[in-house]
């Protein structure tokens, strides 16, 4: 049994297997439509999400299984039951546990007691399922991952940036994080060290996207950061993905955003709706990549 608590739980070889399986299922779902028959996925949400819930639920249904949504808003089960006791119970009922929670330690506590695979649907540190979808999208549009340059523009210390760095390096990509000089918005030094300092960090936005095959951005103000809204909007204004920034990259550069996008802040409507934008392909691939991950975990 294997848990996916972070992107570090997915090796380079695992990544290839999952993406290959995701592509096969996307092309021919009929061949896998009964693979999850009589199996159940429990989806635990401390924080609501359009894409995470619907992509997991629809995907598991397409594989012949049954997905259940359960809210753990406030980090608690019914009547203040402990996280550990709740997960032990769910392990007796379900075949997979997917959780979207605010703190990484909660996912790790779940995996410590679960007897079925636990999947990180997002925490404040990692977003591995998003990264699988991102890599699948890049592979489809660029034909490969090896030696592709991705420039992540914005908050280099957020969960999406962390997963982009880990998944990008593990798949042979050249990863550049383009962020303000403020240490608060720079990549986590521990993660950089684990990646053998292969990630390039640049503070000049135009220089950072030079020769980029992929430009990726995310919201400047994530959930839980509302008190920092004005400070963050000001800090990230020079890093907005707009037509001027896009001109500094390659002509065939694709633009990605994990959504929801705050138009006029981290990205403009012009770029979001441009032919170079693949954000909705990326969103669709959440479902396909997660189907690949679930089938891969079943085989494990």
Secondary structure, DSSP 4 states (H G I P E B T S, - for coil): ---BSSGGGS-HHHHHHHHHHHHHHHH-GGGGTTTTTT-EEEEEESS--HHHHHHHHHHHHHTT-EEEEEE-TTS--GGG--HHHHHHHHHHH-SEEEEE-S-HHHHHHHHHH-SSEEEEEE-SS--HHHHHHHHHHHHHHHS--TT-EEEEES-TTSHHHHHHHHHHHHTT-EEEEE--SSGGGSPPHHHHHHTTT-SEEE--HHHHTTT-SEEEE--SS-TT-GGGHHHHHHHHGGG-B-HHHHTTS-TT-EEEE-S---BTTTB-HHHHTSTTB-HHHHHHHHHHHHHHHHHHHHH-
